Amino acid sequence: MREGTEAFAARIWETLGGPPRALDSLDITGTGTLPSAFAVTELAAGSIGAAALALAEIAGARGPVRVDRRLAGLWFATSLRPEGWTVPAPWDPVAGDYATRDGWIRLHTNAPHHRAAAERVLGAQADRAGMARAVAGWAKTELEAAILAEGGCAAEMRGLSEWAAHPQGRAVTAEALVACAPASDRTESRWVPRPERPLAGLRVLDLTRVLAGPVATRFLAGFGADVLRIDPPDWNEAALEPEVTLGKACARLDLRRDPDHAIFEALMAEADVLVHGYRPGALDGLGYGAEVRRALAPGLVEVCLDAYGWTGPWAGRRGFDSLVQMSCGIAQAGQDWRKAGTPVPLPVQALDHATGYMMAAAILRLLARRLSDGTGGQARLSLARTAALLVASGPGAPDQPAVTEAVDDLAPEIETTAWGPARRLLPPATVPGAPMRWDRAARRLGDDAPAWAADRMD
C-alpha cells in the first residue's frame, strides 16, 4: 500500500487513466515538511510527480522520474529570488480575515472591482482597522451573501463537518478529481514530441489568471511548449507576474472589439491546447461556446478549472484558493490544530498549485491520447475538489523536519526578468533526457504581440 507522497501521485495518476506501471518509476527524494494540519508537502510532491510522469510518458523517457519533496514544498510558495528589487505585496491592504458577530469571514479584494464590490456593502475603507469595524456588526452568512450579490468575493468560515453536510460540499466530493472526456471526433495532431525538448512546437493558448492555470502552463513551458498568455487590457497581477510568466509570451486582447476577435480566432485556429479558468458560460458570452471552439480548432485539447466545482448550487461561484480554504473547513481545522484565536490557512496556496500541476498532467495525458488515436478531449478540475482530496488524506508527517532552503537550491543562472535580475529555484522534478528549463525570462503582462512563435520548430 502506498503512503504519503506516493499515495497522492497514485490517486492523481489513477484518475487520469495513467498506466499503473509508470508509478514504479517515480522516485521521491528529499526531506522536510510544511507545518500544517494537512499533508501539504505530500500533496505538493505528489501533484508535481503526476505531472512529471505524464511528461515522461509523452517524451518516451526511460529511467526514474525524480521529485524532491523539499523543493516541491518551496515551489508551492515561490520560486523566484529577486536580486536588488522586491516583488510587490501579494495582498490588497484590506484583504483578509475579519471577525463578524457570529464567526469569521474572508474578503478577497485584490482585484479593484472586487474591492469596490465589498465597499459597496461595507463602505469605503482606508485600512484594515476601518474594515474590521464595518464587518463586526454583520452576521457572516448575511455578509457573504451581500458581497456576492454585488459581484464580489468573500467566504464565511465553515468547519469540516459543516462543509461535508453542505449541498456544495456533497456535490464536489462526488465529482471526479479530474473529469476527463474524450473528443467525439478524430483529428491528426499537428504536433509531435521532440527528443530532449519534448514539448517544443506545442502551442498552448493560456486564458488563465492568478495562480492555478498559470502554474500549469509554466510547467509546460519548462519543457519547451510555446505558451501564449492572453489578458484583457485592464488586467494586472503585479505580485504574481514575476512568478508565473516564466517561459511564456504575454499579450493583451480586448474581446469586446471586432479586430481583436479576428486575432483571437486566428490564434485559436493554430492552438493545440486551450487552458482557461472562465466560469461556466463565460466563454459562450464572448461568442466562443464549445461548438465554436471545436469549429475553430478541431482536435483542440481543452482543460479548464473553477473554484467551487462544476455541479451543485455553487457551480460557477467566484472564488480563490484562500476563499475555498475558508468555505471547506481547512482554515478552521488549522485554527483548531494550532489552538489559535483566528483562522489558520495552509502555509502555501496549495490548492492553486496542486490543481495547476494536475491540469498540466491532464493536458499531457490528453495529448498522449490524441497522438495515439486522434481523439484528444477535455478535462475539468476545481480547487474545491483538490481540497477534498487533501482533507480526505488526513494529516501529514509531523516527524519530518521543517522545509528549509539552502544556497545550492538556486539555479546558477541569472534570470533577466522585466523587473531586474533574479535567481530561480532548481526544478522540483527531473525527467530522464528532458531537462526542465525555460527559454524566456519572466515578463510583464502585455509585453508581447499576440502571435505564436514563427514556426513549430526549435
C-alpha positions as CSV (number, residue, x, y, z in Angstrom):
1,M,0.0,0.0,0.0
2,R,1.4,3.4,-1.0
3,E,1.7,6.1,1.6
4,G,2.3,9.9,1.7
5,T,3.6,11.4,-1.5
6,E,3.3,8.2,-3.4
7,A,-0.4,7.9,-2.4
8,F,-1.2,11.4,-3.8
9,A,0.7,10.7,-7.0
10,A,-1.1,7.3,-7.4
11,R,-4.5,8.8,-6.8
12,I,-4.0,11.6,-9.3
13,W,-2.4,9.2,-11.9
14,E,-5.3,6.8,-11.5
15,T,-8.0,9.4,-12.1
16,L,-6.0,10.4,-15.2
17,G,-6.1,6.9,-16.5
18,G,-2.3,6.6,-16.5
19,P,-0.7,3.1,-16.8
20,P,-0.1,1.8,-13.3
21,R,3.3,0.5,-14.1
22,A,4.5,4.1,-14.6
23,L,4.3,4.7,-10.9
24,D,7.1,2.3,-10.3
25,S,9.5,4.8,-12.0
26,L,8.6,7.6,-9.5
27,D,11.4,8.3,-7.1
28,I,10.7,10.7,-4.2
29,T,13.8,12.2,-2.6
30,G,14.4,14.9,0.0
31,T,13.1,15.5,3.4
32,G,11.1,18.2,5.1
33,T,7.5,19.2,5.6
34,L,5.5,22.4,5.6
35,P,3.9,22.8,9.0
36,S,0.2,22.2,8.6
37,A,-2.8,20.3,9.9
38,F,-2.8,18.5,6.5
39,A,-0.4,16.7,4.2
40,V,0.5,19.7,2.2
41,T,4.1,18.7,1.3
42,E,2.9,15.3,0.3
43,L,0.3,16.9,-2.0
44,A,2.9,19.2,-3.4
45,A,5.4,16.4,-4.3
46,G,2.6,14.0,-5.4
47,S,1.0,16.5,-7.8
48,I,4.3,17.5,-9.3
49,G,5.2,13.8,-9.6
50,A,2.0,13.1,-11.5
51,A,2.8,15.9,-14.0
52,A,6.3,14.7,-14.4
53,L,5.1,11.1,-15.0
54,A,2.8,12.4,-17.7
55,L,5.7,14.3,-19.3
56,A,7.9,11.3,-19.2
57,E,5.2,9.2,-20.9
58,I,4.7,11.6,-23.7
59,A,8.5,12.0,-24.1
60,G,9.1,8.3,-24.1
61,A,11.6,8.8,-21.2
62,R,13.3,5.7,-19.7
63,G,14.5,5.7,-16.1
64,P,13.4,7.1,-12.8
65,V,11.3,10.2,-12.6
66,R,12.6,12.1,-9.5
67,V,10.8,14.6,-7.4
68,D,12.5,16.4,-4.5
69,R,9.8,16.9,-1.8
70,R,11.6,19.7,-0.2
71,L,12.0,21.6,-3.5
72,A,8.3,20.8,-4.2
73,G,7.3,22.5,-1.0
74,L,9.4,25.5,-1.8
75,W,8.0,25.9,-5.3
76,F,4.5,25.8,-3.8
77,A,5.4,29.1,-2.0
78,T,7.6,31.0,-4.6
79,S,10.4,30.0,-6.9
80,L,11.8,33.5,-7.5
81,R,14.6,35.2,-5.6
82,P,15.0,38.8,-6.8
83,E,18.4,40.5,-6.6
84,G,18.3,44.2,-5.8
85,W,14.5,44.6,-6.1
86,T,11.4,43.3,-4.4
87,V,8.1,41.8,-5.6
88,P,5.0,43.8,-4.7
89,A,3.0,42.8,-1.7
90,P,0.7,39.9,-2.6
91,W,-2.5,41.2,-0.9
92,D,-4.6,44.3,-1.2
93,P,-4.4,46.3,2.1
94,V,-7.9,45.4,3.2
95,A,-7.9,41.8,2.0
96,G,-8.0,39.2,4.8
97,D,-9.9,37.5,7.6
98,Y,-12.4,39.5,9.8
99,A,-14.4,38.7,12.9
100,T,-18.2,39.1,12.4
101,R,-20.7,39.0,15.3
102,D,-21.0,35.2,14.9
103,G,-17.7,33.9,13.4
104,W,-15.2,34.7,10.7
105,I,-15.3,35.8,7.1
106,R,-12.6,36.3,4.5
107,L,-12.7,39.2,2.0
108,H,-10.8,38.9,-1.3
109,T,-10.2,42.4,-2.6
110,N,-7.0,42.1,-4.7
111,A,-8.9,43.0,-8.0
112,P,-10.1,46.6,-7.9
113,H,-13.6,45.6,-8.9
114,H,-13.8,43.0,-6.1
115,R,-12.7,45.6,-3.5
116,A,-15.3,48.0,-4.9
117,A,-18.0,45.3,-4.6
118,A,-17.1,44.8,-0.9
119,E,-17.0,48.5,-0.2
120,R,-20.5,49.0,-1.8
121,V,-21.7,46.8,1.1
122,L,-19.4,47.9,3.8
123,G,-18.5,51.4,2.8
124,A,-15.1,52.8,1.6
125,Q,-12.3,51.8,4.0
126,A,-8.8,53.2,4.1
127,D,-7.3,50.3,6.1
128,R,-7.9,47.0,7.9
129,A,-9.0,48.7,11.1
130,G,-11.8,50.5,9.4
131,M,-12.9,47.4,7.5
132,A,-12.8,45.4,10.8
133,R,-15.3,47.9,12.4
134,A,-17.5,47.7,9.4
135,V,-17.6,43.9,9.3
136,A,-18.1,43.4,13.1
137,G,-21.8,44.2,13.1
138,W,-22.7,41.7,10.4
139,A,-23.6,38.0,10.6
140,K,-21.1,36.1,8.5
141,T,-23.7,34.3,6.2
142,E,-25.5,37.6,5.5
143,L,-22.3,39.4,4.7
144,E,-21.1,36.7,2.4
145,A,-24.4,36.8,0.5
146,A,-24.4,40.6,0.3
147,I,-20.9,40.8,-1.1
148,L,-21.5,38.0,-3.6
149,A,-24.7,39.8,-4.7
150,E,-22.6,42.8,-5.6
151,G,-20.2,40.7,-7.7
152,G,-17.5,40.5,-5.0
153,C,-15.6,37.6,-3.5
154,A,-16.0,36.5,0.2
155,A,-16.3,33.3,2.2
156,E,-17.5,32.7,5.7
157,M,-15.5,30.2,7.7
158,R,-17.1,26.8,8.0
159,G,-16.0,23.7,9.8
160,L,-15.1,20.4,8.1
161,S,-18.4,18.8,9.2
162,E,-20.4,21.8,8.1
163,W,-18.9,21.6,4.6
164,A,-19.4,17.8,4.4
165,A,-23.1,18.3,5.1
166,H,-23.4,21.4,2.8
167,P,-25.1,20.7,-0.6
168,Q,-22.0,22.1,-2.3
169,G,-19.6,20.0,-0.2
170,R,-21.6,16.9,-1.1
171,A,-21.7,17.8,-4.8
172,V,-17.9,18.5,-5.0
173,T,-17.0,15.3,-3.2
174,A,-19.0,13.3,-5.7
175,E,-17.1,14.9,-8.7
176,A,-14.1,13.3,-10.3
177,L,-10.8,14.7,-9.1
178,V,-10.0,15.3,-12.8
179,A,-13.1,14.9,-15.1
180,C,-11.8,13.8,-18.5
181,A,-13.9,13.4,-21.5
182,P,-12.6,12.2,-24.9
183,A,-13.5,14.2,-28.0
184,S,-16.2,12.8,-30.3
185,D,-14.1,13.2,-33.4
186,R,-10.6,12.2,-34.5
187,T,-8.1,14.7,-35.7
188,E,-4.5,14.1,-36.5
189,S,-2.1,16.0,-34.3
190,R,0.0,18.7,-36.0
191,W,2.5,18.4,-33.2
192,V,4.7,15.6,-32.2
193,P,7.2,15.3,-29.3
194,R,10.8,16.0,-29.8
195,P,13.9,14.5,-28.3
196,E,15.3,16.4,-25.3
197,R,12.8,19.2,-25.7
198,P,9.6,17.1,-25.8
199,L,7.0,19.9,-25.9
200,A,8.8,22.2,-28.4
201,G,6.4,23.4,-31.0
202,L,3.3,22.7,-28.9
203,R,1.0,25.7,-29.0
204,V,-0.8,26.5,-25.7
205,L,-3.3,29.3,-25.6
206,D,-3.4,30.4,-21.9
207,L,-6.5,32.3,-20.8
208,T,-6.0,31.8,-17.1
209,R,-5.2,34.2,-14.3
210,V,-3.8,34.4,-10.8
211,L,-2.2,31.0,-10.0
212,A,-3.5,27.5,-10.8
213,G,-3.7,27.8,-14.6
214,P,-0.5,29.8,-14.8
215,V,1.3,27.2,-12.8
216,A,0.1,24.5,-15.3
217,T,1.3,26.5,-18.3
218,R,4.6,27.4,-16.6
219,F,5.3,23.6,-16.2
220,L,4.5,23.0,-19.9
221,A,6.8,26.0,-20.9
222,G,9.6,24.3,-18.9
223,F,9.7,21.5,-21.4
224,G,9.5,23.7,-24.5
225,A,5.8,24.5,-25.1
226,D,5.0,27.7,-26.9
227,V,2.7,29.3,-24.3
228,L,0.9,32.4,-25.3
229,R,-0.9,34.1,-22.4
230,I,-3.8,36.5,-23.3
231,D,-5.1,39.1,-20.9
232,P,-7.6,41.9,-21.3
233,P,-6.3,45.4,-21.5
234,D,-7.0,46.4,-17.9
235,W,-5.8,43.2,-16.0
236,N,-2.6,43.2,-14.0
237,E,-1.2,40.9,-11.4
238,A,1.8,42.8,-10.2
239,A,2.7,40.4,-7.3
240,L,2.3,37.2,-9.4
241,E,3.7,38.2,-12.8
242,P,7.4,37.6,-11.9
243,E,6.5,34.2,-10.5
244,V,4.2,32.8,-13.2
245,T,5.0,34.4,-16.6
246,L,8.3,32.4,-16.7
247,G,8.8,30.8,-20.2
248,K,5.7,32.5,-21.8
249,A,4.8,35.2,-24.2
250,C,2.3,37.6,-22.7
251,A,-0.1,39.6,-24.9
252,R,-3.4,41.5,-24.5
253,L,-6.6,41.4,-26.5
254,D,-9.9,43.1,-25.9
255,L,-12.6,40.6,-27.0
256,R,-15.2,43.3,-27.0
257,R,-13.5,44.7,-30.1
258,D,-14.0,43.1,-33.6
259,P,-10.4,43.5,-34.7
260,D,-9.2,41.6,-31.6
261,H,-11.9,38.9,-32.1
262,A,-10.3,38.2,-35.5
263,I,-6.8,38.0,-34.0
264,F,-8.0,35.7,-31.2
265,E,-9.8,33.4,-33.7
266,A,-6.6,33.1,-35.8
267,L,-4.6,32.2,-32.7
268,M,-7.2,29.6,-31.6
269,A,-7.2,28.0,-35.1
270,E,-3.4,27.3,-34.6
271,A,-3.6,26.2,-31.0
272,D,-3.0,22.6,-29.9
273,V,-4.2,23.3,-26.3
274,L,-6.6,25.8,-24.7
275,V,-6.3,26.4,-20.9
276,H,-8.9,28.6,-19.2
277,G,-10.4,29.5,-15.9
278,Y,-13.7,31.1,-17.0
279,R,-16.8,30.3,-15.1
280,P,-19.4,28.1,-16.9
281,G,-21.0,30.1,-19.7
282,A,-18.5,32.9,-19.7
283,L,-16.8,31.9,-23.0
284,D,-20.2,31.5,-24.5
285,G,-21.0,35.1,-23.6
286,L,-17.9,36.2,-25.5
287,G,-19.1,34.3,-28.6
288,Y,-16.9,31.2,-28.1
289,G,-19.1,28.4,-26.9
290,A,-18.0,24.8,-27.1
291,E,-19.2,24.3,-30.7
292,V,-17.5,27.5,-31.9
293,R,-14.2,26.4,-30.2
294,R,-14.4,22.9,-31.9
295,A,-15.1,24.5,-35.3
296,L,-12.2,26.9,-34.9
297,A,-9.7,24.3,-33.7
298,P,-10.7,20.7,-34.5
299,G,-8.9,18.3,-32.2
300,L,-8.2,21.0,-29.6
301,V,-7.2,19.7,-26.2
302,E,-9.0,21.8,-23.6
303,V,-8.5,21.9,-19.8
304,C,-10.4,24.3,-17.5
305,L,-10.9,24.9,-13.8
306,D,-13.1,26.8,-11.5
307,A,-13.2,27.4,-7.7
308,Y,-16.1,25.5,-6.2
309,G,-16.9,22.7,-8.6
310,W,-19.0,22.1,-11.7
311,T,-22.1,20.7,-10.1
312,G,-24.2,21.7,-7.1
313,P,-25.8,25.1,-6.1
314,W,-22.4,26.9,-6.1
315,A,-21.3,25.8,-9.5
316,G,-19.7,28.8,-11.2
317,R,-19.4,30.8,-7.9
318,R,-16.4,33.2,-7.9
319,G,-13.6,32.1,-5.7
320,F,-9.9,31.8,-5.0
321,D,-7.7,29.4,-3.0
322,S,-7.9,31.4,0.2
323,L,-11.7,31.5,0.0
324,V,-12.1,27.8,-0.7
325,Q,-10.0,27.1,2.3
326,M,-12.4,29.1,4.5
327,S,-15.5,27.5,2.9
328,C,-14.5,23.9,3.1
329,G,-13.2,23.8,6.7
330,I,-9.5,23.9,6.1
331,A,-8.9,27.3,7.8
332,Q,-11.0,26.2,10.9
333,A,-9.2,22.9,11.1
334,G,-5.9,24.8,11.0
335,Q,-7.1,27.1,13.8
336,D,-8.1,24.1,15.9
337,W,-4.7,22.3,15.2
338,R,-2.7,25.4,16.2
339,K,-5.1,26.3,19.0
340,A,-5.2,29.8,17.6
341,G,-7.7,32.6,18.0
342,T,-8.0,33.3,14.3
343,P,-8.4,31.2,11.1
344,V,-5.2,29.4,10.1
345,P,-4.9,28.7,6.4
346,L,-2.4,26.3,4.7
347,P,1.1,27.5,4.8
348,V,1.1,28.0,1.0
349,Q,-1.6,28.3,-1.7
350,A,-1.6,24.6,-2.1
351,L,-5.0,24.2,-3.7
352,D,-3.9,26.5,-6.5
353,H,-0.5,24.9,-7.1
354,A,-1.6,21.3,-6.8
355,T,-4.6,21.9,-9.2
356,G,-2.2,23.6,-11.6
357,Y,0.1,20.6,-11.7
358,M,-2.9,18.3,-12.1
359,M,-4.0,20.5,-15.0
360,A,-0.6,20.1,-16.6
361,A,-0.8,16.3,-16.1
362,A,-4.3,16.2,-17.7
363,I,-3.2,18.2,-20.7
364,L,-0.3,15.8,-21.3
365,R,-2.5,12.7,-20.9
366,L,-5.0,14.1,-23.4
367,L,-2.2,14.9,-25.8
368,A,-0.9,11.3,-25.4
369,R,-4.4,10.2,-26.3
370,R,-4.6,12.4,-29.3
371,L,-1.2,11.2,-30.5
372,S,-2.4,7.6,-30.1
373,D,-5.9,7.7,-31.6
374,G,-6.6,11.2,-32.7
375,T,-9.3,11.9,-30.1
376,G,-7.8,14.3,-27.6
377,G,-10.6,15.7,-25.4
378,Q,-11.4,17.9,-22.5
379,A,-10.8,17.9,-18.7
380,R,-12.3,19.9,-15.8
381,L,-10.9,20.5,-12.3
382,S,-11.7,22.6,-9.3
383,L,-10.0,24.0,-6.3
384,A,-12.7,22.6,-4.0
385,R,-12.2,19.1,-5.4
386,T,-8.5,19.3,-4.7
387,A,-9.3,20.5,-1.2
388,A,-11.5,17.4,-0.8
389,L,-8.5,15.2,-1.8
390,L,-6.3,16.9,0.7
391,V,-8.8,16.7,3.6
392,A,-9.6,13.0,2.9
393,S,-5.9,12.2,3.1
394,G,-5.5,13.2,6.7
395,P,-2.5,14.7,8.5
396,G,1.0,14.9,7.0
397,A,4.2,13.6,8.5
398,P,4.8,15.6,11.8
399,D,8.1,13.8,12.4
400,Q,9.7,15.4,9.4
401,P,11.9,18.5,9.8
402,A,10.6,21.8,8.5
403,V,11.2,22.6,4.9
404,T,14.1,25.0,4.6
405,E,16.0,26.5,1.7
406,A,19.7,26.1,1.1
407,V,22.1,28.2,-1.0
408,D,22.6,25.3,-3.5
409,D,18.8,25.1,-4.1
410,L,19.1,28.0,-6.5
411,A,20.0,27.5,-10.2
412,P,23.3,29.1,-11.1
413,E,21.9,31.2,-13.9
414,I,20.8,34.8,-13.5
415,E,17.3,35.4,-14.9
416,T,17.0,38.8,-16.5
417,T,13.3,39.5,-15.7
418,A,11.4,42.6,-16.7
419,W,11.9,43.9,-13.2
420,G,15.6,43.1,-12.7
421,P,17.9,40.2,-12.2
422,A,16.8,37.2,-10.1
423,R,17.6,33.6,-9.3
424,R,15.2,30.8,-9.6
425,L,14.9,27.6,-7.6
426,L,16.2,24.5,-9.2
427,P,13.3,22.5,-10.8
428,P,11.5,20.2,-8.3
429,A,11.3,17.3,-10.8
430,T,13.8,15.5,-13.0
431,V,12.7,13.6,-16.1
432,P,15.4,11.5,-17.8
433,G,16.6,13.1,-21.1
434,A,14.3,16.0,-20.8
435,P,15.6,18.8,-18.5
436,M,13.2,21.4,-17.2
437,R,14.3,24.8,-18.3
438,W,12.7,28.0,-19.6
439,D,13.6,29.8,-22.7
440,R,12.1,33.2,-21.7
441,A,12.6,35.2,-18.5
442,A,9.6,36.3,-16.5
443,R,7.9,39.3,-18.2
444,R,5.1,41.8,-17.6
445,L,1.6,41.1,-18.9
446,G,1.2,42.6,-22.3
447,D,4.9,42.7,-23.1
448,D,4.5,40.7,-26.3
449,A,2.5,40.7,-29.6
450,P,-0.5,38.3,-29.8
451,A,1.3,35.8,-32.1
452,W,2.7,32.4,-32.0
453,A,6.4,31.7,-32.5
454,A,7.4,31.9,-36.1
455,D,7.1,28.2,-36.7
456,R,6.8,24.9,-34.9
457,M,10.5,24.2,-35.0
458,D,13.2,25.0,-32.4
